[in-house]
Amino acid sequence: MKLVIRFIFFYSLLILTSCSEDNTFTLTGELSNKKEKYIIAIYDDPIGKVDTIKLTDGKFEYSFIPDTITIFRLANDSGIALPVFADKGWDVNFKGSFANPHIKGDGPNDELQQFRDKVLKDTINKSSLAKDFILNNRTSYASAYILNEYFIQDKNPDIKELKELIAQIDGHVKDCRIVDIIQKKVAENKEDKSDYINYFSCKDRKGKYVSWSSKDEQYTLVNIWASWDEKSIVIRDSLYNTIKTLPEKDFRVLNISIDFDKNAWEKECKKDNEQWIETCDFKGWENSVVKQLNINTLPYNILVTKNRKIITTCIYGDELKEKIENLIQENKKKK
């Protein structure tokens, strides 16, 4: 009888121990910038959503129970986004700043931090280090983000090299959203692209809907930017100067911000007029145009006709001005 009772006791203890196993993922952090009030968690896989993480004196704790490995990016007001990998029971710690992060913990988090440390020591050979990491860590989700940061975001990416690197990555890593976007980006042909932007509705800062059919502009530059991305602000400011040299009836700029914070967005907005329109739906990367065109980098723009046919993308400065002037002349010849 005592043996039976003892067996029941130990069996019950075993069940209780297994049931109490903690499946919670926990991210703790302490930022060197104590003035930051919050940061954003932007989920990439397996679902897309956005969470706000509040900070107290630079410190925070963020936890949830993932169903499977989950990938999200931490973003701050400066526009820097850092990938974090989560799974059941994992613990991750973030110290330092977004410009100089130290993210340690389970899974690919450690692998990515080791790569960051190498790059800090050898800033000249970043691309070589990135390539070596990808080839030596083909099953790591960290490879997907390194591929994106060091190869796809290059102004003139080597398409052949990109395809070769993607071919080396393990299947489950290829299935994640960031690599899927990269593969679609590789397939794009800037000069021959003849797609159309799907019809979408957006409101200007006065709450008035911007319509494609209510204006006579022949060409619209859809400019994607964010208040937290310094480069996109510089580019947008240059566009503001460019429009002054082009006829209002033939050209306008429709700015679409991927901001989450209304105050931060409005602070960086320019004064609206017939040729310059500021819009934001506060959905971030989930904006309909951004999702449709698989845009994953800033700055980015799309030059379209009044029928929303895409002429070209990522065109700036003198190249943009010359393109518009040539299109206007071509239209005059047709009349």
Helices and strands as residue ranges (DSSP letters): H 2-19, E 25-31, E 38-45, E 50-54, E 59-64, E 70-75, E 81-86, E 91-96, E 101-105, H 108-121, H 126-136, H 142-147, I 148-152, H 159-168, H 171-174, H 177-187, E 202-203, E 209-210, E 219-225, H 230-242, G 243-245, E 251-257, H 262-268, E 276-280, G 284-286, H 288-292, E 300-305, E 310-313, H 317-334
